[in-house]
């Protein structure tokens, strides 16, 4: 695993304005994440895990401090630049798969390619290859409404890695799955991390999933600690 940092966070704070007071969700967070690393971030509800993931994914901006992705200062990017970065360099997997029920599994997985401006035939070819990679090629032409929970999450992972992004960010990817399917998804993520060399950051309550990652950190009251 390369030791070069793909993410550098320097004194990152995140505040939200509440009805009666300002709530500081992240406090002076310093963090380097290495290229190719798999990192689990644990913490109780309200600890700031998802907020941190959103900052890494440019879905939100820090109140203060700096976040660099591949030496690009994310605070300097406009909305269109952030959207382009998300499409090209960052894959997302959420607790809820957010697949489109009116489309087949293959079409759902191909969506990032279409958004990136690739032709339909190329997008479909890429999606078919990626579905094979996650063990779901046999379900390519099925509507996603016919897939099991574990299969839907595999399809969501395939969609997230379709364009071979530098980073995969996962927010409770096993949160809606039983223990057996959760374990399979964890094993798939580990295999993809090793095979593709993507940097993985996983927010989870699941200690078994966290234990599969290279490194574990815990957020407590907005501050990061070694786990």
C-alpha positions in Angstrom: 0.0 0.0 0.0 1.3 3.4 -1.0 2.1 5.8 1.8 1.4 8.8 -0.3 -1.7 10.7 1.1 -4.6 11.1 -1.3 -6.6 13.0 1.4 -5.1 15.6 3.8 -7.4 17.3 6.3 -5.9 20.2 8.3 -7.7 21.6 11.3 -11.2 20.9 9.9 -14.2 22.3 11.8 -17.8 21.9 10.8 -20.6 23.9 12.4 -24.4 23.9 11.9 -26.7 26.7 13.0 -29.3 25.3 15.4 -32.5 27.0 16.5 -30.9 28.4 19.6 -27.1 27.8 19.2 -24.3 26.9 16.9 -23.6 23.2 17.0 -19.9 22.2 16.3 -20.1 18.7 14.7 -16.4 18.3 13.8 -13.6 19.9 15.9 -10.1 20.5 14.6 -9.8 17.3 12.6 -6.4 16.4 11.2 -6.2 13.3 9.1 -4.1 11.8 6.3 -5.6 9.0 4.2 -3.1 7.1 2.1 -3.6 6.1 -1.5 -5.0 2.6 -1.6 -5.8 2.5 2.1 -9.0 1.1 3.5 -10.2 3.1 6.6 -13.2 2.5 8.9 -14.6 5.4 10.9 -16.7 4.3 13.8 -18.8 6.3 16.3 -22.2 6.6 17.9 -25.1 8.4 16.2 -24.5 12.1 16.1 -20.7 11.8 16.4 -20.1 13.4 13.0 -19.2 10.3 10.9 -21.6 11.0 8.1 -20.7 14.7 8.1 -17.0 13.9 7.7 -17.8 11.5 4.9 -19.9 14.3 3.2 -16.9 16.7 3.5 -14.6 14.0 1.9 -17.1 13.6 -0.9 -17.6 17.3 -1.6 -21.3 17.0 -0.7 -20.7 19.7 2.0 -18.0 22.2 2.8 -16.0 22.7 6.0 -16.7 25.7 8.2 -12.9 26.2 8.6 -9.7 24.3 7.9 -8.5 22.7 4.7 -9.3 19.5 2.8 -7.0 18.4 0.0 -7.8 15.6 -2.5 -4.8 14.7 -4.7 -3.4 18.1 -3.6 -6.5 20.0 -4.8 -7.9 22.3 -2.2 -11.6 21.4 -2.2 -12.6 24.8 -0.9 -11.5 26.4 -4.1 -13.9 24.4 -6.3 -17.2 25.8 -7.5 -20.4 23.7 -7.6 -19.9 22.5 -11.2 -16.3 21.5 -10.5 -17.3 19.6 -7.4 -19.9 17.7 -9.4 -17.4 16.8 -12.0 -15.0 15.6 -9.4 -17.6 13.4 -7.8 -18.6 11.8 -11.1 -15.0 11.2 -12.1 -13.0 10.6 -8.9 -15.3 9.6 -6.0 -17.7 6.7 -5.8 -20.5 6.6 -3.2 -22.3 3.7 -1.5 -25.0 4.5 1.0 -27.0 2.4 3.5 -30.0 2.8 1.1 -28.9 1.8 -2.4 -30.8 4.5 -4.3 -31.3 2.4 -7.4 -33.9 3.5 -9.9 -36.8 1.0 -9.9 -37.9 1.6 -13.5 -34.5 0.5 -15.0 -32.7 -2.8 -15.1 -29.7 -3.6 -13.0 -27.4 -3.1 -16.0 -28.9 0.3 -16.8 -28.7 1.4 -13.2 -25.0 0.5 -13.0 -24.3 2.3 -16.3 -25.8 5.7 -15.1 -22.4 7.2 -14.1 -21.1 6.5 -17.6 -24.1 8.2 -19.2 -23.7 11.2 -16.9 -20.0 11.4 -17.8 -21.0 11.7 -21.5 -20.1 8.2 -22.7 -22.2 6.6 -25.4 -24.9 4.1 -24.5 -23.1 1.1 -26.0 -19.9 1.9 -24.1 -21.7 2.6 -20.8 -23.6 -0.7 -21.1 -20.4 -2.6 -21.9 -18.6 -1.1 -18.9 -21.6 -1.9 -16.7 -21.7 -5.5 -17.8 -18.0 -6.0 -17.0 -18.4 -4.3 -13.6 -21.5 -6.5 -12.7 -19.4 -9.6 -13.4 -16.7 -8.2 -11.1 -19.1 -8.0 -8.2 -20.7 -11.4 -9.0 -24.0 -10.1 -10.3 -23.6 -10.6 -14.1 -26.5 -13.1 -14.1 -28.9 -10.4 -12.8 -27.9 -7.7 -15.4 -31.2 -7.7 -17.3 -33.5 -8.0 -14.2 -35.3 -5.0 -12.8 -33.7 -4.0 -9.5 -37.1 -4.5 -7.8 -36.6 -8.2 -8.2 -33.1 -8.2 -6.5 -32.5 -9.3 -2.9 -31.2 -6.7 -0.4 -27.6 -8.1 -0.8 -27.9 -8.1 -4.6 -29.1 -4.5 -4.6 -26.1 -3.4 -2.5 -23.8 -5.3 -4.9 -25.4 -3.4 -7.8 -24.9 -0.1 -5.9 -21.2 -0.9 -5.4 -20.9 -1.8 -9.1 -22.4 1.6 -10.0 -20.0 3.3 -7.5 -16.9 1.8 -9.0 -17.9 1.9 -12.7 -15.7 4.7 -13.7 -12.8 3.4 -11.6 -12.7 6.4 -9.2 -9.8 7.2 -7.0 -11.9 6.9 -3.8 -14.9 4.9 -2.7 -16.9 6.4 0.3 -19.4 4.1 2.0 -21.9 5.2 4.6 -23.2 2.2 6.6 -23.1 -0.1 3.5 -24.2 -3.1 5.6 -26.7 -1.3 7.8 -29.8 -2.8 6.1 -28.4 -6.3 5.7 -28.5 -9.4 7.8 -25.2 -10.7 9.2 -24.5 -13.1 6.4 -25.1 -10.6 3.6 -23.3 -7.9 5.5 -20.2 -10.2 5.8 -20.4 -10.9 2.0 -20.5 -7.2 1.2 -17.5 -6.6 3.5 -15.6 -9.3 1.8 -16.5 -7.9 -1.6 -15.2 -4.4 -0.5 -12.0 -5.8 0.7 -11.5 -7.8 -2.5 -12.2 -4.7 -4.6 -9.8 -2.6 -2.5 -7.0 -5.1 -3.2 -7.9 -5.6 -6.9 -8.5 -2.0 -7.9 -6.3 -0.1 -5.5 -9.0 2.4 -4.7 -8.9 4.3 -1.4 -11.9 3.1 0.7 -13.4 5.1 3.6 -16.2 3.3 5.3 -18.5 4.8 8.0 -20.0 2.0 10.0 -21.5 0.8 13.3 -20.5 -2.7 12.3 -17.4 -3.9 14.2 -17.0 -6.9 11.9 -16.9 -4.7 8.8 -14.6 -2.2 10.5 -12.2 -5.1 11.4 -11.7 -5.9 7.7 -10.3 -2.4 7.0 -6.5 -1.6 7.2 -7.1 1.1 9.8 -9.9 2.1 12.3 -10.6 5.5 13.8 -13.4 6.6 16.1 -15.2 9.9 16.2 -16.3 11.0 19.7 -17.9 14.4 20.1 -16.5 15.6 16.8 -12.9 14.6 17.5 -11.0 11.7 15.9 -9.2 9.0 18.0 -7.4 5.8 17.1 -9.6 2.8 17.7 
